[in-house]
Amino acid sequence: MSITAKSFEPRQIKNSIARWCISAGGISVLFTLVLIFMYLVYVVKPIFESATVEPGVSVSLSQQQTSEQAKTLAVGVDELNEIAFYIDAQGQIGFYQLQDSDQHKAGETLLKVELLAQGEQLQHVYTTNYNHYVLLLTSGEVRIVEPQFSVVFLGDERQVHPKVNYPLGEEAIVVSEEGEQVSQLTYAFASERAIFIAQTTDKTLLKTTLIAEDDFMYDPEHAVEYQIIETPIAAHSDVMVAHMAITPDLTMAVIEYDNDVAIYDLEDEWDVPVRHKFNPLLLTPNDKITAMTLLSGSSSILFGTQSGQVLQWFEVAGEDGRQFQQIRHFKVSDTEAVSKIYPETYRKSFFTLTPSGEAGLFYTTSEANLWQGKLLNSDALPLAIAPRANALIIGQSNANANTLELINVSNEHPEVTWSALWQEVWYEGYPEPDYIWQSTSGSDDFEAKFSLMPISFGTMKAAFYAMLFAVPIAISAAIYTAYFMPPAIRKTVKPTIELMEALPTVILGFLAGLWLAPLMEAYLPAVFSLVIFLPLATFLTAYAWHKLPKNIKVIVPEAYAPLILLPFLLLTGWLAFAISPLVEQVVFGGDMRQFITNDLGIDFDQRNALVVGIAMGFAVIPTIFSMTEDAIFSVPKHLTSGSLALGATQWQTLVKVVLLTASPGIFSAVMMGLGRAVGETMIVLMATGNTPIIDWSIFQGMRTLSANIAVEMPESEVGSSHYRILFLAAFVLFIFTFVFNTLAEFVRQRLRDKYSSL
C-alpha cells in the first residue's frame, strides 16, 4: 500500500498541475477576448457621443466700446482659440488675448488698427468663409480685410502676433459706379478673380468682377493691379433682393427674392444669364424664407423659414438634366423663425439662430440634431465659428461693457450616426440615396462617406463564393479519403493537403491577382466549360471502367481504381483551354468579356468574385478537409461493421450511418472554414479591385471589412472619425465571427445530442 501511495502522489500532483495550467490557459484566452472587446468599444464609443456647447472664457473690451456708435459688428478668433478680435462700427479692429500665455494675460489688448480712411463711414460688415471681412462703406465702396496670425518660435517658446492683411489692396473698391448706396452685398474670392454682387437702394443689381494681373495671393504685402468689370444683372433690377450668395468657385450666384430663387451663371464676364429658377416653398406657400446660406462645399443651399425649419436643396441629375431639389429639412423651432444660419467651413454642420437667441447645431448628411439651447440674448449679436469648429466667439453687449465670449463646442464626429452607417444616404451630387464608402479624396470640399454596408456585404460575398468553391471539394475529398481510400495512400494524401494550410495567404493572393485573374480573363470559355466537362469526364470514365471486362479490371486493385480518373481529368482540362480561343471566336464573336459587358449588360472586372472564390477557397479547403476527414475517420468501426453486417451497402452505410454520426464534426469544419473566409485579408486585398459596391455578380469585385482595415488604417488620422470607424469595422468583424461561432456551437451540440445514440 505504501508503494501504491507513493506512486500515486506524483501522478496526482502532475494531474493537478496539468488541470490548473489548462484552466489558466482557457481563462487567459477568455480574458484576452474580453480585453479586445473592451478596447474596441473604448475606441469606438466617442463617435456616438452627443455634441456639447458650454461657456468658456470671456474678456471685456475697453470702456470706449460701449457706445452705440462703436458697437461690435463682427468677431473672430484664431485657430487655437487664444486670440479673439472684433470690428466695431467706427471701423476699428482690436485683438484681445483670451487665455493666459507666457507673454500676455487674459483680456490684454494686443493690437488695434483703424480700417477706415479719413472721412469714411462704415455701413455694414459682411463675413465670409475665407476669413475675409467685407467692410461696406456708406459711399457704396468696399474694403476687404483679413485678420492674420503669424507664429514665431523662440526656442521652445511659441509667440503669436496678430496683424491685418488687405487681400485686394488698401484702397476702397467701387462696386457701384453711379455712387448709389448699397443695400445688399455678397462676395467671393479666388486666386486671380474676385466677384461682388450688390444691390443698390434703387434696386439696381450689379456684378463687379476684379481680374488680377497677377495672383491676388502672390504677394499680400504689396498692392495688386487688377481690372474691374461691372455687369448689370437685368433680370432682377426691379425687385428688392432678400438674400444673395456666390459659390467659392465663382461659377454661380444664388439670389432669393420674395421666396423665389434664381441661380445665375457667372462664367461670362459680360453677361449674367439665369441658369435655374425654383421656389423652395412650393409645398408650403404660406411660409416665408427668412435666412439663406451656402453649405460647406457650396453644393447645397440652406433656407431658413418663418415656420422654424431649415431646408436643404442641391442639384440632382434627372431626365431633364441637373435640377435643384429639396433633400432634407430640419426642425429648429415650433414658435420662432430661423433668422440666421452659420455653416462650418470644412464640414456639413451648421448653427441656427432665432430672434430670441435660441441656437441649434445640425449636421446635414446624417440628418442629426446635435444640440439645441439658449445661446444669446438676441440674434443681432455678432457670432462666428472658430476655424476648427471647436468653439464659437460671440460679441456680447450690455449696459456697462461689451465682451468677447468664447463658447466651447465639442462636436468631433457629427457625420457618424447609426442611420448613416447602415442606411442609404443621399449625398450631394448623387442622383439618389445609396450605400457608399469613400473615406478620402483629393478635394478639400470632399465629404467623407462611411457606410459600412458595402464592406460588410463584400465580406459576406467573398466568404460565400469561397465556401461555394471549397465546401463541395473539401467534404467530398474528406469522405473519399476517410472512407474509401486505402490506408497506405491516406497516410500520404492527408498530410499533403494539411500542409497546404501552411502556405502563406499573401502568396495565394499574389498568384490570384497577377496570374490567375489574367488567365481566367483570357480563357473565360474554358473556365465555364470546366464546370460541365469535368463532371461529364468523371461520369464517362467511371462508366467506361464499369464496362471493361473483369480480367482487365482485376489488374488494378479496386481501392486504387479512382486514381485512373486523374489523367482523364487533366486531359479534359487541357482540352478545355486548348479549344477556348476557337469557342470564343465562334460563339462570342472573338471576345467573351465584351459579350458579357455589351450584350448581357453585366459589368466585368478582371479581379472579381470568381477569382477570389477560387483563391480563397483554395486556402479554406485544407481546414475543412482536415476536420471533416478526422470526424468521418473517427466514426466507431462497430457502427459501420454492424451496418454492413445487416446487409447495407457501403453507400447506404456512408449516408445513413457515417455522415450522420460525423455531422457535428463536419458542421464544425464548415463553420471553421467560414470563419477563416470571413476574416481573410491578404487574398481579397490582392485579388480584388477593392471596390466597395453591393453587387452579387460573380464578375464584380468587392471590398471586405478586413481588407478595408488593412488598406486604410495606415493613412487614417488617429482619433478622427475615419480612424474610429475602422475600429468599428473591426468590431463588426469581431461580432460576425462571434455570432457564427456561437451558432455553430449551438447547432453542433444539437447534432451531437441527436445522433449520439447511433
KAGI-V621138 format. One record per residue. N is the residue number from 1. RES is the residue in three letters. PHI is phi in whole degrees, 0 to 359 (* if undefined). PSI is psi as a letter, one per 30 degrees, with the letter a starting at -180 (* if undefined). Layout:
N,RES,PHI,PSI ; N,RES,PHI,PSI
This chain:
1,MET,*,e ; 2,SER,294,e ; 3,ILE,294,e ; 4,THR,295,e ; 5,ALA,295,e ; 6,LYS,296,e ; 7,SER,287,f ; 8,PHE,280,e ; 9,GLU,299,e ; 10,PRO,299,e ; 11,ARG,295,e ; 12,GLN,294,e ; 13,ILE,296,e ; 14,LYS,298,e ; 15,ASN,297,e ; 16,SER,295,e ; 17,ILE,298,e ; 18,ALA,297,e ; 19,ARG,297,e ; 20,TRP,293,e ; 21,CYS,295,e ; 22,ILE,295,e ; 23,SER,296,e ; 24,ALA,296,e ; 25,GLY,297,e ; 26,GLY,296,e ; 27,ILE,295,e ; 28,SER,295,e ; 29,VAL,295,e ; 30,LEU,297,e ; 31,PHE,297,e ; 32,THR,296,e ; 33,LEU,298,e ; 34,VAL,295,e ; 35,LEU,297,e ; 36,ILE,300,e ; 37,PHE,300,e ; 38,MET,294,e ; 39,TYR,293,e ; 40,LEU,299,e ; 41,VAL,296,e ; 42,TYR,298,e ; 43,VAL,285,e ; 44,VAL,280,e ; 45,LYS,309,e ; 46,PRO,300,f ; 47,ILE,287,f ; 48,PHE,252,g ; 49,GLU,281,k ; 50,SER,285,l ; 51,ALA,287,k ; 52,THR,232,k ; 53,VAL,230,j ; 54,GLU,229,k ; 55,PRO,298,k ; 56,GLY,241,b ; 57,VAL,280,l ; 58,SER,216,k ; 59,VAL,233,k ; 60,SER,268,k ; 61,LEU,278,l ; 62,SER,296,l ; 63,GLN,301,e ; 64,GLN,292,f ; 65,GLN,277,f ; 66,THR,275,f ; 67,SER,286,l ; 68,GLU,297,e ; 69,GLN,291,f ; 70,ALA,241,h ; 71,LYS,290,l ; 72,THR,285,k ; 73,LEU,256,f ; 74,ALA,210,k ; 75,VAL,224,l ; 76,GLY,192,l ; 77,VAL,209,l ; 78,ASP,281,l ; 79,GLU,297,e ; 80,LEU,267,g ; 81,ASN,57,h ; 82,GLU,256,e ; 83,ILE,234,k ; 84,ALA,249,l ; 85,PHE,219,l ; 86,TYR,222,l ; 87,ILE,234,k ; 88,ASP,258,l ; 89,ALA,291,f ; 90,GLN,272,g ; 91,GLY,82,g ; 92,GLN,250,k ; 93,ILE,249,k ; 94,GLY,232,k ; 95,PHE,249,k ; 96,TYR,232,k ; 97,GLN,281,k ; 98,LEU,270,e ; 99,GLN,232,k ; 100,ASP,297,k ; 101,SER,226,a ; 102,ASP,294,f ; 103,GLN,258,f ; 104,HIS,225,l ; 105,LYS,261,l ; 106,ALA,300,k ; 107,GLY,92,f ; 108,GLU,286,k ; 109,THR,282,k ; 110,LEU,263,e ; 111,LEU,197,k ; 112,LYS,226,k ; 113,VAL,225,k ; 114,GLU,277,k ; 115,LEU,264,f ; 116,LEU,253,k ; 117,ALA,277,l ; 118,GLN,300,k ; 119,GLY,89,f ; 120,GLU,278,k ; 121,GLN,233,k ; 122,LEU,269,k ; 123,GLN,264,e ; 124,HIS,200,l ; 125,VAL,237,k ; 126,TYR,254,k ; 127,THR,258,l ; 128,THR,227,l ; 129,ASN,278,g ; 130,TYR,264,g ; 131,ASN,64,g ; 132,HIS,260,k ; 133,TYR,243,k ; 134,VAL,265,j ; 135,LEU,268,j ; 136,LEU,269,j ; 137,LEU,269,l ; 138,THR,294,f ; 139,SER,279,f ; 140,GLY,90,g ; 141,GLU,267,l ; 142,VAL,227,l ; 143,ARG,224,k ; 144,ILE,258,k ; 145,VAL,237,k ; 146,GLU,225,j ; 147,PRO,295,k ; 148,GLN,230,l ; 149,PHE,226,j ; 150,SER,263,k ; 151,VAL,251,k ; 152,VAL,234,k ; 153,PHE,253,k ; 154,LEU,248,j ; 155,GLY,69,b ; 156,ASP,267,g ; 157,GLU,263,k ; 158,ARG,256,k ; 159,GLN,239,k ; 160,VAL,247,k ; 161,HIS,242,j ; 162,PRO,281,l ; 163,LYS,204,l ; 164,VAL,240,k ; 165,ASN,247,l ; 166,TYR,244,j ; 167,PRO,301,e ; 168,LEU,253,g ; 169,GLY,99,l ; 170,GLU,281,f ; 171,GLU,287,k ; 172,ALA,292,k ; 173,ILE,254,k ; 174,VAL,276,k ; 175,VAL,254,f ; 176,SER,221,j ; 177,GLU,294,f ; 178,GLU,282,f ; 179,GLY,79,g ; 180,GLU,289,l ; 181,GLN,287,k ; 182,VAL,268,k ; 183,SER,259,f ; 184,GLN,222,k ; 185,LEU,208,k ; 186,THR,219,l ; 187,TYR,211,k ; 188,ALA,218,l ; 189,PHE,223,k ; 190,ALA,226,a ; 191,SER,295,e ; 192,GLU,238,f ; 193,ARG,221,l ; 194,ALA,220,k ; 195,ILE,232,k ; 196,PHE,246,k ; 197,ILE,238,k ; 198,ALA,228,k ; 199,GLN,240,k ; 200,THR,274,l ; 201,THR,293,f ; 202,ASP,267,g ; 203,LYS,72,g ; 204,THR,282,k ; 205,LEU,251,k ; 206,LEU,230,k ; 207,LYS,248,k ; 208,THR,245,k ; 209,THR,250,k ; 210,LEU,252,j ; 211,ILE,248,j ; 212,ALA,283,k ; 213,GLU,289,f ; 214,ASP,232,a ; 215,ASP,287,k ; 216,PHE,303,e ; 217,MET,266,g ; 218,TYR,290,e ; 219,ASP,219,i ; 220,PRO,292,f ; 221,GLU,281,f ; 222,HIS,239,l ; 223,ALA,294,k ; 224,VAL,252,k ; 225,GLU,277,k ; 226,TYR,210,l ; 227,GLN,258,k ; 228,ILE,253,k ; 229,ILE,239,j ; 230,GLU,255,k ; 231,THR,235,j ; 232,PRO,293,k ; 233,ILE,256,j ; 234,ALA,288,f ; 235,ALA,297,f ; 236,HIS,227,h ; 237,SER,270,g ; 238,ASP,237,g ; 239,VAL,232,l ; 240,MET,271,j ; 241,VAL,283,k ; 242,ALA,266,e ; 243,HIS,217,k ; 244,MET,219,l ; 245,ALA,201,l ; 246,ILE,237,k ; 247,THR,291,k ; 248,PRO,299,f ; 249,ASP,278,g ; 250,LEU,61,h ; 251,THR,257,f ; 252,MET,221,k ; 253,ALA,237,k ; 254,VAL,250,k ; 255,ILE,233,k ; 256,GLU,248,k ; 257,TYR,214,k ; 258,ASP,53,h ; 259,ASN,71,g ; 260,ASP,256,k ; 261,VAL,238,k ; 262,ALA,239,k ; 263,ILE,255,j ; 264,TYR,257,k ; 265,ASP,271,k ; 266,LEU,255,g ; 267,GLU,294,e ; 268,ASP,274,k ; 269,GLU,289,f ; 270,TRP,253,f ; 271,ASP,215,k ; 272,VAL,232,i ; 273,PRO,282,l ; 274,VAL,276,k ; 275,ARG,269,e ; 276,HIS,218,l ; 277,LYS,222,k ; 278,PHE,200,l ; 279,ASN,245,j ; 280,PRO,296,f ; 281,LEU,253,g ; 282,LEU,299,e ; 283,LEU,277,f ; 284,THR,229,i ; 285,PRO,297,f ; 286,ASN,276,f ; 287,ASP,276,l ; 288,LYS,212,k ; 289,ILE,280,k ; 290,THR,243,f ; 291,ALA,203,l ; 292,MET,207,k ; 293,THR,202,l ; 294,LEU,264,k ; 295,LEU,286,l ; 296,SER,308,k ; 297,GLY,91,f ; 298,SER,61,g ; 299,SER,276,f ; 300,SER,248,k ; 301,ILE,246,k ; 302,LEU,255,k ; 303,PHE,242,k ; 304,GLY,269,k ; 305,THR,238,l ; 306,GLN,296,f ; 307,SER,278,g ; 308,GLY,87,g ; 309,GLN,244,l ; 310,VAL,241,k ; 311,LEU,254,k ; 312,GLN,253,k ; 313,TRP,237,k ; 314,PHE,207,l ; 315,GLU,286,k ; 316,VAL,231,k ; 317,ALA,287,k ; 318,GLY,222,a ; 319,GLU,295,f ; 320,ASP,261,g ; 321,GLY,94,a ; 322,ARG,278,k ; 323,GLN,230,k ; 324,PHE,286,k ; 325,GLN,214,k ; 326,GLN,284,k ; 327,ILE,254,e ; 328,ARG,218,l ; 329,HIS,217,l ; 330,PHE,232,k ; 331,LYS,271,j ; 332,VAL,262,e ; 333,SER,208,k ; 334,ASP,270,f ; 335,THR,239,f ; 336,GLU,236,l ; 337,ALA,279,l ; 338,VAL,272,j ; 339,SER,268,e ; 340,LYS,215,k ; 341,ILE,231,k ; 342,TYR,242,j ; 343,PRO,277,k ; 344,GLU,289,l ; 345,THR,284,e ; 346,TYR,242,f ; 347,ARG,233,l ; 348,LYS,269,g ; 349,SER,273,l ; 350,PHE,206,l ; 351,PHE,258,l ; 352,THR,234,l ; 353,LEU,227,k ; 354,THR,251,l ; 355,PRO,304,e ; 356,SER,275,f ; 357,GLY,97,g ; 358,GLU,292,k ; 359,ALA,241,l ; 360,GLY,218,k ; 361,LEU,237,k ; 362,PHE,227,l ; 363,TYR,233,k ; 364,THR,290,e ; 365,THR,298,e ; 366,SER,275,f ; 367,GLU,55,h ; 368,ALA,263,k ; 369,ASN,268,j ; 370,LEU,277,e ; 371,TRP,194,k ; 372,GLN,215,k ; 373,GLY,177,l ; 374,LYS,279,k ; 375,LEU,239,e ; 376,LEU,229,l ; 377,ASN,277,f ; 378,SER,203,l ; 379,ASP,285,f ; 380,ALA,281,f ; 381,LEU,287,k ; 382,PRO,291,k ; 383,LEU,217,k ; 384,ALA,214,k ; 385,ILE,269,k ; 386,ALA,298,l ; 387,PRO,305,e ; 388,ARG,265,g ; 389,ALA,59,g ; 390,ASN,256,g ; 391,ALA,195,l ; 392,LEU,240,k ; 393,ILE,244,k ; 394,ILE,233,k ; 395,GLY,266,j ; 396,GLN,273,k ; 397,SER,231,k ; 398,ASN,214,a ; 399,ALA,292,f ; 400,ASN,260,e ; 401,ALA,199,l ; 402,ASN,262,k ; 403,THR,227,l ; 404,LEU,253,j ; 405,GLU,244,k ; 406,LEU,264,k ; 407,ILE,252,j ; 408,ASN,283,k ; 409,VAL,238,k ; 410,SER,251,j ; 411,ASN,209,i ; 412,GLU,286,e ; 413,HIS,227,i ; 414,PRO,289,f ; 415,GLU,282,f ; 416,VAL,256,j ; 417,THR,220,l ; 418,TRP,298,e ; 419,SER,292,e ; 420,ALA,292,f ; 421,LEU,280,e ; 422,TRP,238,f ; 423,GLN,242,l ; 424,GLU,293,k ; 425,VAL,234,k ; 426,TRP,266,j ; 427,TYR,271,l ; 428,GLU,300,k ; 429,GLY,88,f ; 430,TYR,263,k ; 431,PRO,287,f ; 432,GLU,198,l ; 433,PRO,296,k ; 434,ASP,202,l ; 435,TYR,270,j ; 436,ILE,223,k ; 437,TRP,244,j ; 438,GLN,207,j ; 439,SER,272,f ; 440,THR,222,l ; 441,SER,198,l ; 442,GLY,274,f ; 443,SER,258,k ; 444,ASP,289,f ; 445,ASP,276,f ; 446,PHE,294,k ; 447,GLU,252,j ; 448,ALA,296,k ; 449,LYS,238,j ; 450,PHE,238,h ; 451,SER,279,k ; 452,LEU,277,f ; 453,MET,297,e ; 454,PRO,299,e ; 455,ILE,280,f ; 456,SER,292,e ; 457,PHE,298,e ; 458,GLY,299,e ; 459,THR,297,e ; 460,MET,293,e ; 461,LYS,294,e ; 462,ALA,298,e ; 463,ALA,294,e ; 464,PHE,298,e ; 465,TYR,290,e ; 466,ALA,294,e ; 467,MET,290,e ; 468,LEU,298,e ; 469,PHE,277,e ; 470,ALA,276,e ; 471,VAL,298,e ; 472,PRO,300,e ; 473,ILE,292,e ; 474,ALA,295,e ; 475,ILE,291,e ; 476,SER,298,e ; 477,ALA,295,e ; 478,ALA,294,e ; 479,ILE,299,e ; 480,TYR,294,e ; 481,THR,296,e ; 482,ALA,280,f ; 483,TYR,250,e ; 484,PHE,247,f ; 485,MET,287,k ; 486,PRO,298,k ; 487,PRO,304,e ; 488,ALA,296,e ; 489,ILE,286,e ; 490,ARG,301,e ; 491,LYS,297,f ; 492,THR,264,e ; 493,VAL,291,e ; 494,LYS,299,e ; 495,PRO,297,e ; 496,THR,294,e ; 497,ILE,292,e ; 498,GLU,296,e ; 499,LEU,295,f ; 500,MET,300,f ; 501,GLU,293,f ; 502,ALA,279,f ; 503,LEU,292,k ; 504,PRO,301,k ; 505,THR,292,f ; 506,VAL,294,e ; 507,ILE,292,e ; 508,LEU,297,e ; 509,GLY,295,e ; 510,PHE,298,e ; 511,LEU,295,e ; 512,ALA,294,e ; 513,GLY,284,e ; 514,LEU,259,f ; 515,TRP,241,e ; 516,LEU,291,e ; 517,ALA,299,e ; 518,PRO,297,e ; 519,LEU,296,e ; 520,MET,293,e ; 521,GLU,294,e ; 522,ALA,286,f ; 523,TYR,234,h ; 524,LEU,301,e ; 525,PRO,301,e ; 526,ALA,294,e ; 527,VAL,300,e ; 528,PHE,280,f ; 529,SER,289,f ; 530,LEU,298,e ; 531,VAL,298,f ; 532,ILE,265,e ; 533,PHE,289,e ; 534,LEU,295,e ; 535,PRO,298,e ; 536,LEU,295,e ; 537,ALA,296,e ; 538,THR,297,e ; 539,PHE,295,e ; 540,LEU,294,e ; 541,THR,295,e ; 542,ALA,295,e ; 543,TYR,293,e ; 544,ALA,295,e ; 545,TRP,296,e ; 546,HIS,296,e ; 547,LYS,275,f ; 548,LEU,293,l ; 549,PRO,298,l ; 550,LYS,296,e ; 551,ASN,293,f ; 552,ILE,273,e ; 553,LYS,292,f ; 554,VAL,289,f ; 555,ILE,296,e ; 556,VAL,257,k ; 557,PRO,303,k ; 558,GLU,300,e ; 559,ALA,292,f ; 560,TYR,265,f ; 561,ALA,303,e ; 562,PRO,300,f ; 563,LEU,294,f ; 564,ILE,295,f ; 565,LEU,298,e ; 566,LEU,305,e ; 567,PRO,297,e ; 568,PHE,289,e ; 569,LEU,293,e ; 570,LEU,295,e ; 571,LEU,295,e ; 572,THR,298,e ; 573,GLY,298,e ; 574,TRP,296,e ; 575,LEU,296,e ; 576,ALA,300,e ; 577,PHE,286,e ; 578,ALA,291,e ; 579,ILE,268,f ; 580,SER,303,e ; 581,PRO,299,e ; 582,LEU,293,e ; 583,VAL,299,e ; 584,GLU,296,e ; 585,GLN,288,e ; 586,VAL,282,e ; 587,VAL,270,e ; 588,PHE,246,g ; 589,GLY,68,g ; 590,GLY,95,f ; 591,ASP,207,j ; 592,MET,292,e ; 593,ARG,296,e ; 594,GLN,296,e ; 595,PHE,297,e ; 596,ILE,296,e ; 597,THR,284,e ; 598,ASN,276,e ; 599,ASP,279,e ; 600,LEU,269,f ; 601,GLY,70,g ; 602,ILE,253,k ; 603,ASP,295,k ; 604,PHE,231,k ; 605,ASP,251,k ; 606,GLN,299,e ; 607,ARG,265,j ; 608,ASN,237,a ; 609,ALA,294,f ; 610,LEU,295,e ; 611,VAL,296,e ; 612,VAL,296,e ; 613,GLY,299,e ; 614,ILE,290,e ; 615,ALA,293,e ; 616,MET,287,e ; 617,GLY,298,e ; 618,PHE,298,e ; 619,ALA,284,f ; 620,VAL,273,f ; 621,ILE,307,e ; 622,PRO,302,e ; 623,THR,296,e ; 624,ILE,293,e ; 625,PHE,300,e ; 626,SER,297,e ; 627,MET,290,e ; 628,THR,293,e ; 629,GLU,297,e ; 630,ASP,295,e ; 631,ALA,295,e ; 632,ILE,288,e ; 633,PHE,292,f ; 634,SER,274,f ; 635,VAL,297,k ; 636,PRO,306,k ; 637,LYS,294,f ; 638,HIS,294,f ; 639,LEU,290,e ; 640,THR,291,e ; 641,SER,295,e ; 642,GLY,296,e ; 643,SER,295,e ; 644,LEU,294,e ; 645,ALA,293,f ; 646,LEU,276,g ; 647,GLY,103,g ; 648,ALA,285,k ; 649,THR,282,l ; 650,GLN,297,e ; 651,TRP,290,e ; 652,GLN,296,e ; 653,THR,296,e ; 654,LEU,299,e ; 655,VAL,286,e ; 656,LYS,272,f ; 657,VAL,240,e ; 658,VAL,295,e ; 659,LEU,294,e ; 660,LEU,293,e ; 661,THR,294,e ; 662,ALA,272,f ; 663,SER,301,e ; 664,PRO,301,e ; 665,GLY,292,e ; 666,ILE,294,e ; 667,PHE,296,e ; 668,SER,299,e ; 669,ALA,297,e ; 670,VAL,296,e ; 671,MET,291,e ; 672,MET,295,e ; 673,GLY,295,e ; 674,LEU,296,e ; 675,GLY,298,e ; 676,ARG,294,e ; 677,ALA,291,e ; 678,VAL,296,e ; 679,GLY,270,f ; 680,GLU,296,k ; 681,THR,243,e ; 682,MET,293,e ; 683,ILE,293,e ; 684,VAL,291,f ; 685,LEU,291,e ; 686,MET,260,f ; 687,ALA,254,g ; 688,THR,233,l ; 689,GLY,281,f ; 690,ASN,54,h ; 691,THR,264,j ; 692,PRO,281,i ; 693,ILE,235,l ; 694,ILE,252,j ; 695,ASP,203,k ; 696,TRP,281,f ; 697,SER,304,k ; 698,ILE,288,f ; 699,PHE,266,g ; 700,GLN,253,l ; 701,GLY,276,a ; 702,MET,196,l ; 703,ARG,231,k ; 704,THR,260,l ; 705,LEU,300,e ; 706,SER,293,e ; 707,ALA,294,e ; 708,ASN,296,e ; 709,ILE,296,e ; 710,ALA,295,e ; 711,VAL,284,e ; 712,GLU,258,f ; 713,MET,300,e ; 714,PRO,297,f ; 715,GLU,258,g ; 716,SER,274,k ; 717,GLU,280,k ; 718,VAL,300,k ; 719,GLY,89,f ; 720,SER,283,l ; 721,SER,300,e ; 722,HIS,302,e ; 723,TYR,301,e ; 724,ARG,287,e ; 725,ILE,289,e ; 726,LEU,296,e ; 727,PHE,294,e ; 728,LEU,296,e ; 729,ALA,298,e ; 730,ALA,296,e ; 731,PHE,295,e ; 732,VAL,298,e ; 733,LEU,297,e ; 734,PHE,300,e ; 735,ILE,294,e ; 736,PHE,306,e ; 737,THR,295,e ; 738,PHE,296,e ; 739,VAL,295,e ; 740,PHE,300,e ; 741,ASN,292,e ; 742,THR,294,e ; 743,LEU,297,e ; 744,ALA,298,e ; 745,GLU,293,e ; 746,PHE,297,e ; 747,VAL,294,e ; 748,ARG,297,e ; 749,GLN,295,e ; 750,ARG,296,e ; 751,LEU,295,e ; 752,ARG,296,e ; 753,ASP,296,e ; 754,LYS,287,e ; 755,TYR,252,g ; 756,SER,288,f ; 757,SER,278,f ; 758,LEU,292,*
